[in-house]
Amino acid sequence: MIRSMTGYGRAQMTIDTMSITVELRSVNHRYFEFNSRVPRNYGFLDEKLKSFIGSLVARGKVECYVSVENLEDGEVEILVNHSLANSYINALNELAKRNDLVLRDDLVLSTLARNNDIFAVHKQEADEEKIWNAVKTVTEEAVAKFVSMREAEGEKLKADVLYRADEILKKVAVIEERSPETVKEYNDKLLARINEFLSDVQVDEQRLLTECAIFADKVAVAEETVRLRSHIDQLRLFMDSNEAIGRKIDFLVQEMNREANTIGSKAQDVTIARNVIDIKAEIEKIREQIQNIE
């Protein structure tokens, strides 16, 4: 199925006390380009996201935004520097003794609790594999919506491209019908001029046929119209493909334009020239549209 290179997808889930949001958006690009924004402590997700999304998206500049919010803190351990605490207690007791003071236990404890050098909070290290599996689950849903939007846009592009291909074939049919007539008209004009200027001279019919044959070969466009029809047949096959065919179609359109230019350079007829202009206009519109195809 044809896909556009522009798309958007967003998913949000709560998995294992983590509220995860993944948002994807993309614009046109010649190749696949990926940028991600993840929380500072989750940098390990960058390459995993790039690899995973890159396996599903062939072309386009993709921006990925990931938010991970822990609804509950993981296991936390309070570490106590007992040596330092004992030193503080001894110092407080000595101070109280020298100044004939009585220290209450709760006063000593509250004093120690305010000392950051004694107590340290240690959080359990994050399980990267567990986090990635959770983020991947959310990403899969976001990518599904992202791809669905690309496919919907792709169907519109496909319909427009095929419509313009049909219009080109109509113009090609006119050229194919008109081309033989130009040779006959040339023959009649040539004969009329000879009779006008050399009315008393016998016309060499063989020489006249030779001149007409040279002209016919010069203006013949059958090869070009056959190739142009072949290119359009190939275009139709591409449009039914399930692969990323944007770059292939781009090359094919160049070949179509080359055939149209050749027909135009050979044309010595107003009707053919006008139809060539129309063909080139449709080819240019197709070229513009396929810049959006993956």
C-alpha positions as CSV (number, residue, x, y, z in Angstrom):
1,M,0.0,0.0,0.0
2,I,1.3,3.5,-0.9
3,R,2.2,5.6,2.1
4,S,2.7,9.3,2.5
5,M,5.9,10.5,4.2
6,T,3.9,12.8,6.5
7,G,2.2,11.3,9.5
8,Y,1.4,11.5,13.2
9,G,0.7,9.0,15.9
10,R,0.4,9.1,19.7
11,A,-0.1,6.5,22.4
12,Q,-0.2,6.6,26.2
13,M,-0.3,3.6,28.6
14,T,0.4,2.8,32.2
15,I,2.6,-0.2,32.6
16,D,4.3,-1.4,35.8
17,T,3.7,1.9,37.7
18,M,5.1,3.8,34.7
19,S,2.9,6.3,32.8
20,I,4.5,6.2,29.3
21,T,3.6,8.5,26.3
22,V,5.1,8.1,22.8
23,E,4.5,10.6,20.1
24,L,5.6,10.3,16.5
25,R,5.5,12.8,13.6
26,S,7.3,12.9,10.3
27,V,7.8,15.1,7.2
28,N,9.3,14.5,3.8
29,H,12.9,13.5,3.5
30,R,15.0,11.7,0.8
31,Y,16.1,9.0,3.2
32,F,15.2,7.8,6.7
33,E,16.2,10.3,9.4
34,F,15.4,9.8,13.0
35,N,15.6,12.1,16.0
36,S,14.3,11.3,19.5
37,R,13.7,13.1,22.7
38,V,13.7,10.9,25.8
39,P,13.9,11.7,29.6
40,R,17.5,12.4,30.7
41,N,17.9,9.1,32.6
42,Y,16.6,7.1,29.7
43,G,19.2,7.8,27.0
44,F,19.6,4.0,26.4
45,L,16.2,4.2,24.6
46,D,17.5,6.3,21.7
47,E,19.2,3.5,19.6
48,K,16.5,1.0,20.5
49,L,13.8,3.3,19.2
50,K,15.7,4.2,16.1
51,S,16.2,0.5,15.2
52,F,12.6,-0.5,16.0
53,I,11.0,2.4,14.1
54,G,13.5,2.2,11.3
55,S,12.4,-1.4,10.6
56,L,8.9,-0.1,10.0
57,V,9.5,3.2,8.2
58,A,11.6,3.4,5.1
59,R,11.7,7.2,4.3
60,G,10.9,10.4,6.0
61,K,12.3,12.7,8.8
62,V,10.8,11.2,11.9
63,E,10.6,12.9,15.3
64,C,9.9,10.7,18.3
65,Y,9.0,12.1,21.8
66,V,8.9,9.8,24.8
67,S,7.7,10.7,28.3
68,V,8.2,8.2,31.2
69,E,6.6,9.2,34.6
70,N,7.1,6.9,37.6
71,L,3.8,6.8,39.5
72,E,5.5,5.0,42.4
73,D,9.1,5.2,43.6
74,G,11.0,2.0,43.2
75,E,12.8,0.3,46.1
76,V,14.7,2.8,48.2
77,E,17.5,2.0,50.7
78,I,18.6,4.4,53.4
79,L,22.4,4.1,54.0
80,V,23.8,5.2,57.4
81,N,27.4,6.3,57.9
82,H,27.6,4.8,61.4
83,S,31.2,5.9,62.0
84,L,30.3,9.5,61.3
85,A,27.2,9.3,63.4
86,N,29.1,7.9,66.4
87,S,31.6,10.7,66.1
88,Y,28.7,13.2,66.2
89,I,27.2,11.5,69.2
90,N,30.5,11.5,71.1
91,A,31.1,15.1,70.3
92,L,27.6,16.1,71.5
93,N,28.0,14.1,74.7
94,E,31.4,15.7,75.4
95,L,29.9,19.2,74.7
96,A,27.0,18.5,77.1
97,K,29.3,17.1,79.9
98,R,31.6,20.1,79.7
99,N,28.8,22.5,79.9
100,D,26.8,20.6,82.5
101,L,23.9,19.9,80.1
102,V,21.6,17.0,79.8
103,L,21.0,15.7,76.3
104,R,17.7,14.0,75.5
105,D,17.8,11.1,73.1
106,D,15.2,12.7,70.8
107,L,17.3,15.8,70.6
108,V,20.4,13.9,69.6
109,L,18.4,11.9,66.9
110,S,16.8,15.0,65.4
111,T,20.2,16.7,65.2
112,L,21.7,13.7,63.4
113,A,18.7,13.4,61.1
114,R,19.4,16.9,59.7
115,N,22.9,15.9,58.7
116,N,23.1,14.9,55.1
117,D,26.5,13.4,55.5
118,I,25.2,10.7,57.8
119,F,22.2,9.5,55.8
120,A,22.2,8.7,52.0
121,V,19.2,7.7,49.9
122,H,20.0,4.9,47.4
123,K,17.5,4.0,44.7
124,Q,17.5,0.7,43.0
125,E,19.1,0.8,39.6
126,A,16.6,0.9,36.7
127,D,16.0,-2.4,34.8
128,E,16.7,-1.2,31.3
129,E,15.2,-4.3,29.6
130,K,12.0,-3.9,31.6
131,I,11.7,-0.3,30.8
132,W,12.4,-0.9,27.1
133,N,9.8,-3.6,26.8
134,A,7.2,-1.2,28.3
135,V,8.2,1.7,26.0
136,K,8.2,-0.7,23.0
137,T,4.6,-1.8,23.8
138,V,3.5,1.9,23.8
139,T,5.6,2.6,20.7
140,E,4.0,-0.2,18.7
141,E,0.6,1.4,19.2
142,A,1.9,4.9,18.3
143,V,3.5,3.5,15.2
144,A,0.3,1.7,14.2
145,K,-1.6,5.0,14.3
146,F,1.3,6.7,12.6
147,V,1.4,4.2,9.7
148,S,-2.4,4.3,9.4
149,M,-2.3,8.0,8.8
150,R,0.5,7.6,6.3
151,E,-1.5,5.0,4.4
152,A,-4.7,7.1,4.3
153,E,-2.7,10.0,2.9
154,G,-1.0,7.6,0.5
155,E,-4.4,6.5,-1.0
156,K,-5.2,10.1,-1.8
157,L,-1.8,10.5,-3.5
158,K,-2.3,7.3,-5.4
159,A,-5.7,8.4,-6.8
160,D,-4.3,11.7,-7.9
161,V,-1.2,10.2,-9.6
162,L,-3.3,7.5,-11.5
163,Y,-5.8,10.2,-12.6
164,R,-2.9,12.2,-14.1
165,A,-1.5,9.1,-15.7
166,D,-4.8,8.6,-17.5
167,E,-4.8,12.2,-18.7
168,I,-1.3,11.6,-20.2
169,L,-2.5,8.5,-22.0
170,K,-5.4,10.5,-23.5
171,K,-2.8,13.1,-24.9
172,V,-0.6,10.2,-26.1
173,A,-3.5,8.8,-28.1
174,V,-4.1,12.1,-29.8
175,I,-0.4,12.4,-30.7
176,E,-0.4,8.8,-32.1
177,E,-3.5,9.6,-34.2
178,R,-2.2,12.9,-35.4
179,S,1.4,12.0,-36.2
180,P,0.7,10.0,-39.5
181,E,-1.5,12.9,-40.7
182,T,1.4,15.3,-40.5
183,V,3.3,13.3,-43.0
184,K,0.4,13.3,-45.5
185,E,0.0,17.0,-45.0
186,Y,3.7,17.6,-45.6
187,N,3.4,15.6,-48.8
188,D,0.5,17.6,-50.0
189,K,2.1,20.9,-49.1
190,L,5.4,19.9,-50.8
191,L,3.5,18.9,-54.0
192,A,1.5,22.1,-54.0
193,R,4.6,24.3,-53.7
194,I,6.4,22.4,-56.5
195,N,3.3,22.9,-58.7
196,E,3.1,26.5,-57.7
197,F,6.7,27.4,-58.6
198,L,7.4,24.8,-61.2
199,S,4.0,24.4,-62.9
200,D,5.5,23.5,-66.2
201,V,8.0,20.9,-64.9
202,Q,7.2,17.3,-64.5
203,V,7.3,16.2,-60.8
204,D,9.7,13.4,-60.0
205,E,7.4,11.2,-57.9
206,Q,10.2,9.0,-56.6
207,R,12.1,12.1,-55.4
208,L,8.9,13.3,-53.8
209,L,8.4,10.0,-52.0
210,T,12.0,10.1,-50.8
211,E,11.5,13.6,-49.3
212,C,8.4,12.5,-47.6
213,A,10.1,9.4,-46.2
214,I,12.9,11.5,-44.8
215,F,10.4,13.8,-43.2
216,A,8.3,10.9,-41.8
217,D,11.5,9.5,-40.2
218,K,12.4,12.8,-38.8
219,V,9.0,13.4,-37.1
220,A,8.2,9.8,-36.2
221,V,7.3,9.5,-32.5
222,A,6.0,6.0,-32.3
223,E,9.0,4.7,-30.3
224,E,8.6,7.5,-27.8
225,T,4.9,7.0,-27.4
226,V,5.3,3.3,-26.9
227,R,8.0,3.9,-24.2
228,L,5.8,6.5,-22.6
229,R,2.9,4.0,-22.4
230,S,5.3,1.4,-21.0
231,H,6.5,3.8,-18.3
232,I,2.9,4.5,-17.3
233,D,2.2,0.7,-17.1
234,Q,5.2,0.5,-14.8
235,L,3.9,3.4,-12.8
236,R,0.6,1.5,-12.2
237,L,2.5,-1.5,-11.0
238,F,4.5,0.6,-8.6
239,M,1.3,2.2,-7.2
240,D,0.0,-1.3,-6.3
241,S,3.2,-2.3,-4.6
242,N,3.5,-2.9,-0.8
243,E,7.1,-1.7,-0.8
244,A,8.5,1.8,-0.4
245,I,8.6,2.9,-4.0
246,G,9.0,6.7,-3.8
247,R,12.5,6.8,-5.2
248,K,11.8,4.3,-7.9
249,I,8.8,6.4,-9.1
250,D,11.0,9.5,-9.0
251,F,13.4,7.9,-11.5
252,L,10.5,6.6,-13.7
253,V,9.0,10.1,-13.9
254,Q,12.4,11.4,-15.1
255,E,12.2,8.9,-18.0
256,M,8.6,9.9,-18.8
257,N,9.7,13.5,-19.0
258,R,12.6,12.6,-21.3
259,E,10.2,10.9,-23.7
260,A,7.9,13.9,-23.7
261,N,10.8,16.2,-24.4
262,T,11.9,14.0,-27.4
263,I,8.4,14.1,-28.8
264,G,8.3,17.8,-28.4
265,S,11.6,18.3,-30.2
266,K,10.4,16.2,-33.1
267,A,6.9,17.8,-33.3
268,Q,6.4,20.1,-36.3
269,D,2.7,20.3,-35.7
270,V,0.7,22.7,-33.5
271,T,-1.7,20.0,-32.3
272,I,1.1,17.6,-31.2
273,A,3.0,20.5,-29.6
274,R,0.0,21.5,-27.5
275,N,-0.5,18.0,-26.3
276,V,3.1,17.6,-25.4
277,I,2.8,20.7,-23.3
278,D,-0.2,19.2,-21.5
279,I,1.7,15.9,-21.0
280,K,4.7,17.7,-19.5
281,A,2.3,19.7,-17.2
282,E,0.8,16.4,-15.9
283,I,4.2,14.8,-15.4
284,E,5.3,17.8,-13.4
285,K,2.2,17.4,-11.2
286,I,3.0,13.8,-10.7
287,R,6.6,14.7,-9.8
288,E,5.3,17.1,-7.1
289,Q,3.0,14.4,-5.6
290,I,5.6,11.6,-5.5
291,Q,7.8,13.8,-3.4
292,N,5.4,12.9,-0.6
293,I,5.5,9.2,-1.2
294,E,7.5,6.9,1.0
